[in-house]
C-alpha cells in the first residue's frame, strides 16, 4: 500500500523525544524511516523541529488509517450539522439556513468519500450514519425538546456500541 502524501525524506537534524522511539519501537537509522510528520516547532530549539518518525509499512498504514477515521468522524459531525440546519431552513424556505445546509451536506459527503478510500464501504457508511443518527437524536433532545424516553436513550447507546464494535472489528 502506498500513500502519495508520504515520501522518503532525508533526516537532517531532527529532535525526536525518547518516548517516540519507545512508542514506535525502533531507532532512526535511516533505512526504516519512511517519512517525518512534523507536528510543531520547539519554541526553545528553532533549528530542531519536533516530529515523529513513521516506521516502514506498519506505522505508515496505521497513520493513513487514522486519517481515514478522522475524516469519517468529521463526516458524522457534518451530518449532524446539516440535519440541524435543515430544521432551521424550514423546508428550504429560508435562504441562509438553506445555504448552510448545502455547505454541510457537501462537507459531509466529501469527508465520507475521503474515508472510503481506505475504510470499507459498509463500515464507513454504517459509522457515518450511526454518528449522524445518534448525534442528531441527542441534539434534538438537548436543543429542541425531544423526549428523553428510556427507549430512545437505550437506542442511542446501542448505536454507539455498534459504532465502537465496527471500529474494533475493522482490520487494516
Secondary structure, 3 states (H helix, E strand, C coil): CCCCCCCCCCCCCCECCHHHHHHHCCCCCCCCEEEEEEEECCCCCCCCCEEEEEECCHHHHHHHHHHHHHHHHHHHHHHHHHHHHHHHHCCCCCHHHHHHHHHHHHHHHHHHHHHCCCCCHHHHHHHHHHHHHHHHHHHHHHHCCCCCCHHHHHHHHHHHHHHHHHHHHCCC
